[in-house]
Amino acid sequence: MVALTPFKEAADMLMEAGAEKLDNCYQCGLCTGSCPWNQVRSFLVRRIIHQAQLGVIDFESEDLWLCTTCRNCVQRCPRGVEIIDIMKAMRRVITETGTAKIPDSLRLAITNIAGAGNPLGEPPEQRGDWAAPLRLKHKADSSTLYFSCCIPAYEPKVKRVARATAQVLKTSGTDFNILASRENCCGESVRKAGDENLFNSLAEKNIKAFSEAGIKQILVSSPHCYHSFKNEYSKLGADFEVLHIVQYLAPLVSEGKFKFKKEVKKKVAYHDSCYLARHNGIYDEPRRILESIPGIELVELPDVKENTLCCGGGGGRIWMDTKKDERFSDLRIQQALDVGADVLAVSCPYCMLNFEDSLLGFSNTKTVEIKDVVELICEGL
């Protein structure tokens, strides 16, 4: 039997945009069954893949912008279909050909990144302002860079994460640099949204800035920056050691570099972010850190490690609107409350933003705090 493709040109266009394994799909439906969207609404991933195979994609459908690139479906696919690449290819076709409209809020974020180097559209010269209270200065002789991510750099509610990280690095005796206005957005969301040209431009600027500053090692707060620098920039000629901050700090905690003076008497549940966990296999380091802080009782959520529940912020979704009753982050907050956690610990700025937003909709008498793992280290010092 010969498979017919009604609109072969459309299918070929997707293949050229990065959906090379499209034909491997044999429609088992495990992708649809494992997608977190189907916990809050209907999202038929299998149907989208089959439409792509036939070349009959509805480029106007909002479904093409729902994928959070959490990798749950890819992890379970028996044929090794890179479903994220297929979704990204469809978005790339839209972006490069103007076939359909990009969601307004995402388009604004991309425009801001292209013009100001950050999705919030804030002045580039203010990128390093978060460090002012710590009196951090550029060190020409330091080859270690702390790259905060755009959200901790500019978002008032999350600047505390960058400051806590810098404080912990100083306490550990780490000699590190910040490049402030010379940094640009890593471009991870841009690439998942289909704008390959802008991603390449951002990567080239960052690689040039890092190289000129003599950077050999990059420490990051965001799993999305980590993924871009480690797995994508390296394909563009970058040669830096990239570590998420929990990877860097876990050995230092184990070696006794931090002298904890206070007990943090809280029950803490740790949330595995998709890009730290499923995408990059980093599960144990944040837990080791939390277990080392005096007073903390670490409890596990129902969905953890490779089975973690996505917060909903990946794939550019952090810049798109999500209906109140369709937020994965609401489900996660409820899970944290159900296990009696005082704190939901995170290691990702996107997760922090989504969980903070979800908390606003909870009217429980008992609530939960959202804190970065590094903030909890600071509490114990």
KEKE-3310 file (N, C-alpha, C; in steps of 0.2 Angstrom, whole numbers, plus 5000, padded with zeros to 4 digits):
npx = (5004:5003:5006:4997:5000:4990:4994:5008:5018:5017:5019:5033:5038:5038:5047:5059:5059:5063:5056:5061:5058:5045:5038:5040:5030:5017:5004:5000:4996:5001:5007:4996:4990:4999:5001:5001:4991:4979:4975:4968:4961:4955:4967:4973:4986:4991:4982:4986:4999:4996:4989:5000:5008:5000:5000:4990:4988:4981:4985:4980:4975:4974:4979:4992:5000:5000:5008:5020:5033:5037:5042:5037:5029:5038:5047:5040:5037:5036:5043:5052:5049:5052:5043:5042:5051:5043:5032:5038:5043:5031:5027:5038:5036:5025:5030:5040:5034:5022:5010:5000:4993:5004:5002:4996:5002:5014:5020:5023:5032:5043:5046:5050:5062:5069:5072:5076:5083:5078:5063:5054:5055:5063:5075:5091:5103:5099:5100:5109:5105:5099:5109:5114:5112:5121:5133:5140:5153:5159:5172:5187:5196:5190:5184:5173:5156:5141:5125:5110:5097:5083:5072:5074:5083:5075:5062:5053:5047:5055:5068:5074:5079:5091:5099:5100:5107:5119:5123:5125:5135:5145:5147:5152:5164:5167:5174:5167:5159:5148:5140:5130:5124:5129:5124:5112:5095:5094:5087:5080:5066:5062:5067:5059:5047:5048:5056:5069:5079:5081:5084:5097:5104:5104:5111:5124:5127:5128:5138:5149:5150:5153:5165:5173:5174:5182:5176:5174:5167:5150:5137:5120:5103:5092:5084:5081:5090:5101:5099:5099:5112:5120:5116:5113:5119:5132:5132:5134:5147:5151:5161:5160:5160:5145:5134:5120:5114:5111:5118:5131:5132:5128:5139:5148:5140:5140:5153:5154:5156:5147:5142:5130:5119:5107:5091:5079:5064:5054:5042:5046:5043:5050:5049:5052:5058:5054:5064:5076:5075:5067:5072:5086:5091:5093:5091:5094:5103:5097:5089:5098:5104:5094:5091:5102:5101:5098:5084:5075:5062:5060:5048:5040:5032:5017:5020:5035:5053:5057:5044:5038:5026:5023:5025:5019:5025:5035:5041:5039:5026:5026:5025:5013:4995:4985:4970:4961:4956:4964:4977:4992:4999:4991:4987:4998:5001:4990:4994:5005:4999:4992:5001:5005:5015:5025:5033:5035:5048:5058:5068:5069:5065:5053:5044:5043:5036:5024:5019:5018:5008:4997:4995:4987:4975:4970:4961:4963:4964:4976:4991:5005:5022:5032:5048:5065:5077:5090:5087:5083:5094:5101:5092:5096:5109)
npy = (4994:5011:5026:5041:5058:5071:5085:5087:5096:5105:5096:5093:5105:5106:5096:5102:5112:5106:5095:5081:5068:5065:5056:5044:5042:5031:5033:5029:5035:5038:5050:5060:5054:5056:5070:5085:5094:5088:5086:5096:5101:5097:5091:5086:5078:5068:5069:5081:5078:5068:5076:5084:5075:5072:5084:5093:5104:5114:5130:5141:5137:5138:5127:5124:5132:5128:5118:5115:5111:5101:5089:5077:5069:5065:5057:5046:5041:5027:5026:5035:5048:5065:5075:5088:5095:5094:5102:5114:5116:5118:5130:5138:5138:5146:5158:5161:5162:5169:5163:5162:5170:5175:5173:5187:5191:5184:5188:5201:5199:5193:5204:5213:5206:5206:5220:5225:5216:5208:5200:5208:5221:5230:5243:5240:5244:5243:5231:5225:5231:5224:5220:5230:5233:5224:5228:5223:5221:5222:5210:5210:5200:5188:5172:5165:5167:5173:5171:5178:5177:5184:5186:5186:5196:5208:5207:5213:5204:5193:5197:5195:5182:5182:5190:5183:5172:5178:5182:5170:5164:5173:5170:5157:5160:5160:5167:5177:5184:5197:5202:5211:5224:5219:5207:5197:5191:5173:5167:5155:5153:5160:5152:5141:5146:5147:5157:5156:5164:5175:5169:5164:5176:5181:5171:5172:5185:5184:5174:5180:5191:5184:5177:5188:5193:5184:5172:5156:5148:5146:5150:5147:5153:5149:5135:5135:5144:5137:5125:5131:5137:5125:5115:5120:5132:5126:5120:5130:5134:5138:5137:5134:5129:5124:5126:5123:5132:5124:5113:5117:5122:5111:5101:5110:5112:5099:5098:5106:5119:5129:5137:5133:5142:5144:5136:5131:5129:5121:5112:5106:5105:5099:5105:5098:5106:5105:5107:5106:5094:5083:5086:5087:5079:5082:5079:5075:5084:5097:5092:5086:5098:5104:5094:5096:5108:5114:5109:5108:5098:5087:5084:5074:5077:5071:5069:5068:5071:5062:5061:5073:5086:5098:5116:5124:5134:5133:5132:5145:5148:5155:5168:5169:5170:5161:5152:5154:5141:5132:5130:5122:5125:5128:5115:5110:5118:5114:5101:5103:5108:5098:5088:5094:5104:5118:5126:5128:5123:5129:5129:5137:5152:5153:5144:5149:5161:5157:5149:5158:5167:5158:5156:5167:5164:5155:5152:5146:5143:5139:5142:5141:5145:5151:5147:5149:5137:5142:5153:5147:5142:5154:5157:5149:5152)
npz = (5000:4996:5004:5002:5000:5001:5000:4996:4995:5006:5017:5013:5015:5029:5033:5028:5037:5049:5053:5052:5056:5054:5046:5053:5063:5068:5072:5086:5097:5109:5112:5113:5124:5134:5135:5144:5142:5140:5153:5156:5146:5129:5118:5103:5099:5091:5080:5075:5071:5061:5051:5048:5041:5030:5024:5026:5035:5047:5048:5054:5066:5084:5091:5086:5093:5106:5111:5124:5123:5132:5132:5136:5128:5118:5126:5128:5115:5105:5093:5092:5087:5085:5092:5097:5088:5076:5080:5081:5068:5061:5067:5063:5049:5049:5054:5045:5033:5034:5034:5043:5058:5071:5089:5098:5110:5111:5099:5103:5113:5105:5097:5106:5110:5099:5097:5109:5116:5126:5132:5139:5134:5141:5144:5137:5144:5157:5161:5170:5182:5193:5201:5208:5222:5228:5224:5214:5202:5185:5182:5174:5174:5177:5172:5174:5171:5178:5172:5172:5166:5157:5165:5179:5178:5175:5179:5192:5203:5203:5203:5215:5215:5206:5214:5226:5221:5217:5229:5236:5228:5231:5244:5244:5239:5226:5211:5200:5185:5179:5164:5161:5152:5140:5138:5129:5127:5128:5118:5118:5119:5108:5097:5099:5096:5082:5076:5068:5062:5071:5083:5079:5077:5090:5097:5090:5094:5108:5110:5104:5113:5125:5122:5119:5132:5138:5144:5151:5158:5161:5172:5176:5180:5174:5167:5154:5148:5151:5143:5130:5129:5132:5123:5111:5107:5106:5094:5086:5087:5099:5114:5128:5146:5153:5166:5176:5190:5201:5199:5200:5213:5221:5224:5231:5243:5248:5251:5262:5260:5264:5278:5287:5298:5302:5306:5294:5296:5288:5278:5262:5245:5230:5214:5198:5184:5167:5157:5165:5170:5162:5149:5151:5161:5175:5191:5204:5210:5215:5225:5234:5238:5245:5255:5263:5270:5286:5295:5285:5279:5266:5255:5242:5227:5218:5204:5198:5194:5179:5176:5178:5181:5169:5170:5161:5155:5145:5127:5123:5128:5140:5137:5132:5133:5144:5148:5163:5169:5163:5166:5169:5180:5191:5194:5199:5210:5218:5220:5228:5240:5244:5248:5259:5259:5264:5257:5239:5230:5217:5202:5191:5182:5174:5179:5192:5189:5184:5194:5204:5199:5198:5212:5215:5212:5222:5236:5248:5266:5270:5263:5250:5249:5235:5231:5225:5224:5228:5235:5247:5252:5255:5266:5276:5279)
capx = (5000:5007:5003:4996:5000:4986:4997:5015:5022:5016:5023:5040:5040:5039:5053:5064:5060:5066:5052:5063:5056:5038:5035:5041:5024:5012:4998:4998:4992:5004:5008:4990:4988:5004:5002:4998:4985:4973:4972:4964:4957:4957:4973:4974:4993:4991:4979:4990:5005:4994:4988:5006:5010:4996:5001:4983:4989:4977:4990:4976:4973:4978:4983:4999:5004:4999:5014:5025:5039:5039:5046:5033:5027:5044:5050:5036:5036:5040:5046:5057:5047:5054:5037:5044:5053:5037:5028:5043:5043:5025:5028:5043:5033:5021:5034:5044:5030:5017:5004:4995:4995:5007:4998:4998:5007:5020:5023:5026:5039:5048:5048:5055:5068:5073:5073:5079:5087:5074:5056:5050:5056:5066:5081:5097:5107:5097:5100:5113:5103:5097:5115:5117:5112:5126:5139:5144:5156:5163:5179:5190:5200:5186:5182:5166:5150:5134:5120:5104:5091:5080:5066:5077:5086:5071:5055:5053:5046:5060:5075:5077:5083:5097:5102:5101:5112:5125:5125:5127:5141:5150:5148:5156:5171:5167:5175:5162:5158:5142:5141:5125:5121:5132:5121:5106:5091:5097:5084:5077:5059:5062:5068:5053:5042:5049:5060:5076:5084:5082:5088:5104:5107:5105:5117:5130:5129:5130:5144:5154:5151:5156:5172:5177:5175:5186:5172:5176:5162:5144:5132:5114:5098:5086:5085:5080:5096:5105:5098:5102:5119:5124:5114:5111:5125:5138:5132:5135:5154:5152:5165:5160:5157:5138:5131:5114:5117:5111:5124:5137:5132:5127:5146:5150:5136:5142:5160:5154:5158:5143:5141:5123:5119:5100:5086:5074:5059:5049:5041:5048:5042:5053:5046:5057:5056:5054:5070:5081:5073:5066:5077:5093:5092:5096:5086:5097:5107:5093:5087:5104:5105:5088:5092:5108:5099:5096:5077:5070:5059:5059:5043:5039:5025:5015:5023:5042:5059:5056:5037:5036:5021:5025:5022:5015:5029:5040:5039:5036:5020:5027:5023:5006:4989:4982:4964:4962:4955:4968:4984:4995:5002:4986:4987:5004:5000:4986:4998:5009:4995:4989:5006:5006:5021:5025:5036:5036:5054:5059:5075:5067:5061:5047:5040:5042:5031:5018:5016:5016:5002:4992:4993:4983:4968:4969:4958:4964:4967:4983:4994:5012:5027:5036:5055:5070:5082:5095:5084:5082:5101:5102:5089:5100:5116)
capy = (5000:5017:5032:5047:5064:5076:5091:5085:5102:5107:5091:5094:5112:5105:5092:5106:5116:5103:5089:5075:5061:5065:5050:5039:5041:5027:5035:5025:5040:5039:5057:5063:5052:5059:5077:5088:5098:5084:5086:5103:5102:5092:5093:5079:5079:5063:5072:5086:5074:5065:5081:5086:5069:5073:5091:5097:5107:5121:5134:5146:5134:5139:5121:5124:5136:5126:5114:5118:5107:5098:5082:5071:5064:5062:5052:5040:5039:5021:5027:5041:5054:5071:5079:5095:5097:5095:5108:5120:5117:5121:5137:5141:5139:5152:5164:5163:5163:5173:5159:5163:5175:5173:5175:5194:5192:5181:5192:5207:5197:5192:5211:5216:5203:5208:5227:5227:5210:5205:5200:5213:5227:5235:5246:5235:5247:5242:5223:5223:5235:5220:5218:5236:5233:5220:5232:5219:5225:5218:5208:5208:5194:5182:5168:5162:5171:5172:5174:5178:5176:5190:5187:5188:5203:5213:5206:5215:5199:5188:5199:5192:5175:5184:5193:5177:5168:5181:5182:5163:5163:5177:5167:5151:5161:5160:5173:5177:5190:5198:5206:5216:5226:5216:5201:5197:5185:5167:5165:5148:5154:5163:5147:5136:5150:5147:5162:5153:5169:5179:5165:5163:5182:5182:5167:5175:5191:5182:5170:5185:5195:5179:5176:5194:5194:5178:5168:5149:5144:5150:5148:5150:5152:5146:5129:5137:5147:5131:5121:5134:5137:5119:5110:5123:5136:5122:5118:5136:5135:5140:5132:5136:5125:5127:5123:5126:5134:5119:5108:5120:5122:5104:5099:5114:5111:5092:5099:5110:5126:5134:5136:5135:5145:5144:5131:5133:5124:5121:5106:5109:5100:5102:5105:5097:5109:5101:5108:5104:5087:5078:5088:5087:5073:5084:5077:5074:5090:5101:5088:5085:5104:5105:5090:5098:5114:5112:5110:5107:5092:5087:5079:5073:5078:5065:5069:5070:5068:5061:5061:5079:5090:5105:5122:5127:5140:5131:5133:5152:5149:5160:5175:5169:5170:5154:5153:5152:5134:5128:5131:5116:5127:5127:5108:5109:5121:5110:5095:5105:5109:5091:5085:5098:5108:5125:5129:5124:5125:5129:5131:5140:5158:5152:5140:5154:5166:5153:5147:5164:5169:5153:5157:5172:5161:5150:5156:5142:5146:5137:5143:5139:5150:5149:5150:5146:5133:5146:5157:5143:5141:5160:5157:5145:5155)
capz = (5000:4995:5007:4998:5003:4997:4999:4998:4996:5013:5021:5012:5019:5036:5033:5027:5043:5054:5055:5048:5058:5053:5043:5058:5067:5065:5075:5091:5101:5116:5113:5115:5131:5139:5135:5150:5140:5141:5160:5157:5140:5124:5113:5100:5096:5086:5074:5072:5067:5055:5047:5045:5037:5024:5021:5027:5042:5048:5051:5058:5072:5090:5093:5084:5098:5113:5114:5129:5122:5139:5130:5139:5122:5115:5130:5128:5109:5103:5086:5092:5084:5089:5091:5098:5081:5071:5082:5080:5061:5059:5069:5059:5043:5050:5055:5039:5027:5035:5032:5048:5063:5078:5094:5099:5116:5109:5094:5106:5116:5100:5094:5111:5110:5093:5098:5116:5118:5131:5130:5142:5131:5145:5141:5138:5149:5164:5162:5176:5188:5199:5205:5211:5229:5230:5222:5209:5196:5180:5183:5168:5175:5179:5167:5175:5170:5180:5167:5176:5162:5157:5170:5185:5177:5174:5182:5200:5208:5202:5204:5221:5213:5204:5220:5231:5218:5217:5236:5238:5225:5234:5250:5242:5237:5218:5208:5194:5181:5175:5158:5161:5146:5135:5137:5126:5128:5126:5112:5118:5117:5101:5093:5100:5093:5075:5073:5068:5061:5077:5087:5077:5078:5097:5098:5088:5098:5115:5109:5103:5120:5130:5120:5120:5139:5141:5148:5149:5161:5162:5177:5174:5184:5170:5163:5147:5146:5151:5137:5124:5129:5132:5118:5104:5105:5105:5087:5082:5088:5106:5118:5135:5150:5155:5172:5180:5197:5206:5197:5203:5221:5225:5226:5236:5249:5250:5253:5267:5259:5267:5286:5289:5305:5304:5303:5289:5298:5283:5273:5256:5239:5225:5207:5193:5178:5161:5154:5169:5171:5156:5143:5153:5166:5181:5196:5211:5213:5219:5231:5238:5241:5250:5261:5267:5273:5292:5297:5279:5278:5259:5253:5235:5224:5214:5197:5199:5189:5172:5175:5181:5178:5166:5173:5156:5152:5139:5120:5121:5131:5146:5134:5129:5138:5146:5151:5170:5170:5158:5168:5173:5186:5196:5196:5203:5217:5222:5223:5234:5245:5246:5252:5265:5258:5266:5251:5233:5228:5210:5199:5185:5183:5171:5184:5197:5187:5183:5201:5208:5196:5200:5219:5216:5211:5227:5242:5254:5272:5270:5256:5249:5246:5230:5232:5222:5229:5230:5241:5253:5254:5259:5272:5281:5280)
cpx = (5004:5003:5003:4996:4996:4990:5005:5019:5023:5020:5031:5043:5042:5045:5059:5065:5062:5062:5054:5060:5048:5035:5036:5034:5019:5006:4996:4995:4995:5005:5002:4989:4993:5004:4998:4992:4979:4971:4968:4959:4958:4962:4975:4981:4993:4988:4983:4996:5002:4992:4994:5009:5006:4997:4994:4983:4984:4981:4986:4974:4977:4981:4990:5004:5003:5005:5019:5032:5042:5043:5042:5032:5033:5047:5046:5035:5040:5044:5051:5056:5049:5048:5038:5046:5048:5033:5032:5043:5037:5025:5033:5040:5029:5025:5038:5040:5024:5010:4999:4998:4998:5003:5001:5004:5014:5024:5026:5032:5044:5050:5052:5062:5073:5076:5077:5083:5084:5067:5051:5050:5059:5073:5087:5102:5105:5097:5104:5110:5101:5103:5118:5117:5118:5133:5143:5147:5159:5170:5182:5194:5197:5184:5176:5161:5144:5129:5113:5098:5087:5075:5069:5081:5082:5064:5056:5052:5051:5067:5078:5081:5090:5102:5104:5107:5119:5128:5128:5134:5147:5152:5153:5163:5172:5169:5172:5161:5151:5143:5136:5123:5124:5129:5114:5102:5094:5094:5080:5069:5058:5062:5062:5047:5042:5053:5067:5081:5086:5086:5096:5108:5108:5111:5123:5132:5132:5137:5150:5156:5155:5163:5176:5179:5180:5183:5173:5170:5156:5139:5126:5108:5092:5088:5085:5087:5101:5105:5100:5109:5123:5123:5114:5117:5131:5138:5133:5143:5155:5156:5165:5157:5150:5136:5125:5117:5116:5116:5130:5138:5131:5134:5149:5147:5139:5149:5160:5156:5153:5142:5134:5122:5111:5096:5081:5068:5053:5048:5041:5046:5046:5050:5052:5054:5058:5061:5076:5081:5073:5071:5084:5095:5095:5090:5088:5100:5103:5090:5092:5105:5100:5089:5097:5106:5096:5088:5072:5068:5057:5054:5042:5032:5023:5019:5030:5047:5056:5048:5034:5031:5023:5021:5018:5019:5034:5037:5036:5029:5020:5025:5016:5001:4986:4976:4965:4961:4959:4975:4986:4997:4997:4986:4993:5004:4995:4989:5002:5005:4993:4995:5008:5013:5020:5028:5036:5042:5055:5066:5074:5063:5054:5042:5038:5036:5025:5015:5014:5009:4996:4990:4988:4976:4966:4967:4959:4966:4974:4986:5001:5016:5031:5043:5060:5074:5087:5093:5084:5089:5103:5098:5093:5107:5116)
cpy = (5006:5023:5038:5053:5070:5082:5090:5091:5105:5102:5092:5100:5110:5101:5097:5111:5113:5097:5083:5069:5061:5059:5044:5037:5036:5027:5030:5029:5041:5046:5061:5061:5055:5066:5080:5092:5094:5082:5092:5104:5097:5095:5086:5080:5074:5065:5077:5083:5071:5070:5084:5081:5070:5079:5095:5101:5113:5126:5140:5143:5136:5133:5121:5128:5134:5122:5118:5115:5104:5092:5076:5066:5061:5057:5046:5037:5032:5021:5032:5047:5060:5076:5086:5098:5098:5101:5114:5121:5120:5129:5141:5143:5146:5158:5166:5165:5168:5170:5160:5168:5172:5176:5182:5195:5189:5185:5198:5205:5196:5199:5214:5213:5206:5216:5229:5222:5207:5205:5205:5220:5232:5237:5241:5237:5246:5235:5221:5227:5230:5219:5224:5236:5228:5223:5227:5223:5220:5217:5206:5202:5187:5178:5164:5168:5169:5175:5173:5175:5182:5191:5189:5195:5209:5213:5208:5209:5194:5190:5196:5185:5177:5186:5187:5173:5171:5181:5175:5162:5167:5173:5161:5153:5161:5167:5173:5184:5191:5203:5211:5218:5223:5209:5202:5191:5179:5165:5158:5149:5156:5157:5142:5140:5150:5152:5160:5159:5173:5175:5165:5170:5183:5178:5170:5181:5189:5178:5175:5189:5190:5178:5182:5195:5189:5173:5161:5145:5149:5147:5151:5149:5148:5140:5130:5140:5141:5127:5124:5134:5130:5115:5113:5128:5132:5120:5124:5138:5138:5135:5134:5130:5128:5123:5127:5127:5129:5114:5111:5120:5116:5101:5103:5113:5104:5093:5103:5117:5131:5132:5138:5137:5145:5138:5134:5127:5124:5114:5109:5103:5103:5100:5104:5101:5105:5101:5107:5096:5083:5080:5087:5082:5076:5084:5078:5080:5095:5098:5087:5092:5105:5101:5092:5104:5112:5114:5109:5099:5091:5082:5079:5074:5072:5064:5072:5067:5068:5062:5068:5082:5097:5110:5126:5133:5139:5133:5140:5153:5154:5167:5175:5168:5163:5155:5150:5145:5130:5128:5125:5118:5127:5120:5107:5112:5117:5103:5097:5106:5102:5087:5089:5103:5116:5129:5125:5127:5124:5130:5133:5146:5157:5149:5145:5158:5163:5151:5153:5167:5164:5154:5162:5170:5156:5154:5151:5145:5145:5139:5140:5144:5147:5152:5146:5142:5137:5151:5153:5142:5148:5160:5154:5147:5160)
cpz = (5000:4999:5003:5002:4999:4995:5001:4999:5003:5018:5020:5015:5026:5037:5033:5033:5049:5057:5052:5050:5058:5051:5048:5062:5064:5069:5081:5096:5108:5117:5115:5122:5136:5139:5141:5148:5141:5148:5161:5151:5134:5119:5110:5096:5090:5079:5071:5068:5061:5049:5044:5040:5030:5021:5022:5034:5042:5052:5055:5065:5078:5093:5092:5089:5105:5116:5118:5128:5128:5138:5133:5134:5119:5119:5130:5120:5107:5097:5086:5088:5088:5088:5092:5091:5076:5073:5080:5073:5059:5061:5065:5052:5043:5050:5049:5033:5028:5034:5037:5053:5069:5083:5097:5105:5115:5104:5097:5110:5111:5098:5099:5111:5104:5094:5104:5119:5124:5130:5134:5139:5135:5142:5142:5143:5156:5166:5169:5183:5194:5203:5209:5219:5232:5228:5218:5204:5191:5182:5177:5168:5177:5173:5168:5175:5174:5175:5170:5173:5162:5162:5176:5184:5177:5178:5190:5204:5208:5203:5210:5220:5211:5210:5225:5228:5218:5224:5238:5234:5228:5241:5249:5240:5229:5215:5201:5192:5180:5169:5157:5154:5139:5133:5133:5128:5125:5119:5112:5116:5110:5096:5093:5096:5085:5072:5073:5067:5067:5082:5085:5078:5085:5099:5096:5092:5105:5115:5108:5110:5125:5128:5121:5128:5142:5145:5146:5153:5162:5167:5176:5179:5181:5166:5155:5144:5146:5145:5131:5124:5128:5125:5111:5102:5103:5097:5083:5084:5095:5110:5125:5140:5153:5161:5175:5187:5202:5205:5200:5210:5224:5228:5232:5243:5252:5253:5259:5266:5262:5274:5287:5296:5307:5302:5299:5291:5294:5279:5266:5250:5234:5218:5202:5187:5172:5158:5158:5170:5165:5150:5145:5158:5173:5186:5203:5214:5217:5225:5236:5242:5247:5256:5265:5271:5280:5293:5291:5279:5270:5258:5245:5233:5220:5208:5198:5194:5182:5171:5178:5177:5175:5169:5168:5153:5146:5132:5119:5125:5137:5143:5131:5134:5138:5150:5159:5172:5166:5160:5172:5180:5192:5198:5201:5210:5221:5225:5229:5240:5248:5250:5258:5265:5261:5260:5245:5230:5220:5208:5192:5185:5180:5176:5190:5195:5187:5190:5205:5205:5198:5207:5220:5215:5217:5233:5248:5260:5272:5263:5256:5247:5240:5231:5228:5227:5232:5236:5247:5256:5258:5266:5278:5283:5286)
residu = (MET:VAL:ALA:LEU:THR:PRO:PHE:LYS:GLU:ALA:ALA:ASP:MET:LEU:MET:GLU:ALA:GLY:ALA:GLU:LYS:LEU:ASP:ASN:CYS:TYR:GLN:CYS:GLY:LEU:CYS:THR:GLY:SER:CYS:PRO:TRP:ASN:GLN:VAL:ARG:SER:PHE:LEU:VAL:ARG:ARG:ILE:ILE:HIS:GLN:ALA:GLN:LEU:GLY:VAL:ILE:ASP:PHE:GLU:SER:GLU:ASP:LEU:TRP:LEU:CYS:THR:THR:CYS:ARG:ASN:CYS:VAL:GLN:ARG:CYS:PRO:ARG:GLY:VAL:GLU:ILE:ILE:ASP:ILE:MET:LYS:ALA:MET:ARG:ARG:VAL:ILE:THR:GLU:THR:GLY:THR:ALA:LYS:ILE:PRO:ASP:SER:LEU:ARG:LEU:ALA:ILE:THR:ASN:ILE:ALA:GLY:ALA:GLY:ASN:PRO:LEU:GLY:GLU:PRO:PRO:GLU:GLN:ARG:GLY:ASP:TRP:ALA:ALA:PRO:LEU:ARG:LEU:LYS:HIS:LYS:ALA:ASP:SER:SER:THR:LEU:TYR:PHE:SER:CYS:CYS:ILE:PRO:ALA:TYR:GLU:PRO:LYS:VAL:LYS:ARG:VAL:ALA:ARG:ALA:THR:ALA:GLN:VAL:LEU:LYS:THR:SER:GLY:THR:ASP:PHE:ASN:ILE:LEU:ALA:SER:ARG:GLU:ASN:CYS:CYS:GLY:GLU:SER:VAL:ARG:LYS:ALA:GLY:ASP:GLU:ASN:LEU:PHE:ASN:SER:LEU:ALA:GLU:LYS:ASN:ILE:LYS:ALA:PHE:SER:GLU:ALA:GLY:ILE:LYS:GLN:ILE:LEU:VAL:SER:SER:PRO:HIS:CYS:TYR:HIS:SER:PHE:LYS:ASN:GLU:TYR:SER:LYS:LEU:GLY:ALA:ASP:PHE:GLU:VAL:LEU:HIS:ILE:VAL:GLN:TYR:LEU:ALA:PRO:LEU:VAL:SER:GLU:GLY:LYS:PHE:LYS:PHE:LYS:LYS:GLU:VAL:LYS:LYS:LYS:VAL:ALA:TYR:HIS:ASP:SER:CYS:TYR:LEU:ALA:ARG:HIS:ASN:GLY:ILE:TYR:ASP:GLU:PRO:ARG:ARG:ILE:LEU:GLU:SER:ILE:PRO:GLY:ILE:GLU:LEU:VAL:GLU:LEU:PRO:ASP:VAL:LYS:GLU:ASN:THR:LEU:CYS:CYS:GLY:GLY:GLY:GLY:GLY:ARG:ILE:TRP:MET:ASP:THR:LYS:LYS:ASP:GLU:ARG:PHE:SER:ASP:LEU:ARG:ILE:GLN:GLN:ALA:LEU:ASP:VAL:GLY:ALA:ASP:VAL:LEU:ALA:VAL:SER:CYS:PRO:TYR:CYS:MET:LEU:ASN:PHE:GLU:ASP:SER:LEU:LEU:GLY:PHE:SER:ASN:THR:LYS:THR:VAL:GLU:ILE:LYS:ASP:VAL:VAL:GLU:LEU:ILE:CYS:GLU:GLY:LEU)
# end
